[in-house]
Amino acid sequence: MKKIILATNNQHKINEIKRIFKLYQFLTLKDIGFNEEIVEDGLTIEENAIIKAKTVYNYSKNKLKLDCAVLADDSGLCVKAINYEPGVYSARYSGQGDEANRQKVLQKLLTIQDRTAYMQCFAVLIMPDGEMRVEEGKVYGLITKSKIGDESFGYDCIFWVDRLQKTFGQATPEEKDSVSHRAIAMKKLKDYLDSINYRGTDDSEF
């Protein structure tokens, strides 16, 4: 079976992607011995997703001589009332981790009535021959006034999802996968891989 290298060390993302790409086999960055820092200096979420994918693809192709596809993504929370911040800076908005990031958003909205927001994801797939495909996913909702649900992943516990009528922090994995920005983008790439029957024999040493 051909394998896909996931260009992330985030276990939450890995779990989400594996739930979507059932029957596919993956290699993690740890599996391929990649421990370099990826400098995400793009000006947009899409640019950062492409940077991740290209960096890992070049490492696997040029250094390891692997003939694998690479899958990467970048995502962000965009809040209308604060000029669509944190956007591309979502992961490092406060510089002090997820909890501080959430508190910074909540503080900025403390006296604001309009709490509309969306989460956006760009997923990037680079095929073994270098062909690159980029897909976008977006889900709309509101920023809550306090944390609700599981606080372990990003902004999930302060993002109320219109289609679910609950926060991502309250949603089951199945509920989240049915509407999330990441799932929307990733399912488009999965449909492509399904269409070319990417699941086949793989003779790589991994």
C-alpha positions, -999 to 999 in steps of 0.1 A, spaced: 0 0 0 13 34 -9 19 57 20 13 94 27 37 114 49 18 137 73 37 170 76 27 177 113 36 166 148 2 177 161 -14 145 174 -49 161 173 -45 168 136 -30 133 129 -60 117 146 -85 138 126 -68 131 93 -66 93 100 -103 92 107 -110 108 74 -85 89 53 -96 54 63 -78 25 46 -48 48 38 -14 42 54 6 71 68 41 80 79 47 106 106 76 131 107 90 109 135 88 79 112 110 95 86 134 111 111 124 147 102 131 170 132 139 202 114 121 234 123 97 245 95 97 283 93 61 293 86 67 328 73 39 329 48 16 359 48 -15 337 45 -28 304 59 -25 289 24 11 299 20 20 283 53 3 251 44 23 250 11 56 258 30 50 228 53 42 204 24 71 215 2 96 214 31 87 178 40 84 167 4 119 180 -4 133 162 26 116 129 19 124 130 -19 159 144 -19 173 131 14 155 98 18 147 91 -18 111 82 -8 84 79 -34 55 90 -12 28 117 -13 30 144 14 -1 159 31 0 191 51 -25 217 63 -27 250 80 -57 265 96 -68 296 115 -96 313 133 -109 345 117 -130 368 139 -149 396 120 -150 422 147 -112 422 152 -102 425 115 -104 387 111 -76 381 136 -59 359 146 -60 344 111 -25 333 99 -12 340 134 -37 317 151 -12 292 165 11 319 179 -14 347 186 -3 353 221 31 336 219 22 316 250 2 287 238 -35 277 233 -49 289 266 -33 324 263 -44 325 226 -80 319 236 -79 344 264 -65 371 240 -95 366 217 -120 366 245 -105 398 260 -106 416 226 -143 407 223 -152 416 259 -173 446 250 -182 436 214 -216 423 204 -208 409 170 -190 377 177 -193 361 142 -162 341 131 -151 313 108 -124 287 109 -105 282 77 -82 254 65 -60 249 35 -49 213 29 -20 206 5 -12 174 -12 21 168 -31 21 136 -51 53 116 -56 59 132 -90 57 167 -75 21 175 -86 5 198 -60 -31 202 -51 -46 227 -27 -81 226 -12 -99 249 12 -124 243 39 -144 268 59 -169 266 88 -189 294 102 -199 302 138 -196 325 168 -170 331 196 -185 322 229 -181 343 260 -163 315 279 -148 281 273 -173 253 267 -161 217 264 -128 201 258 -100 226 261 -72 205 246 -71 217 210 -67 252 199 -98 274 198 -123 245 197 -139 253 231 -147 289 223 -159 284 187 -197 278 185 -205 260 153 -236 271 135 -243 237 119 -238 217 152 -253 242 176 -224 235 200 -187 243 203 -162 220 187 -150 214 222 -184 198 229 -186 178 196 -178 142 193 -151 133 168 -178 121 144 -197 154 147 -166 174 142 -155 154 111 -189 160 96 -186 198 94 -151 209 103 -129 232 81 -102 206 81 -125 177 72 -140 197 43 -106 204 28 -92 169 35 -122 151 21 -116 169 -12 -81 156 -14 -92 121 -3 -118 121 -32 -89 128 -56 -67 100 -42 -97 77 -44 -103 87 -80 -68 77 -90 -67 46 -68 -37 58 -49 -41 29 -25 -19 3 -41 13 -17 -35 43 1 -21 78 -12 -21 94 15 0 116 5 30 91 22 53 
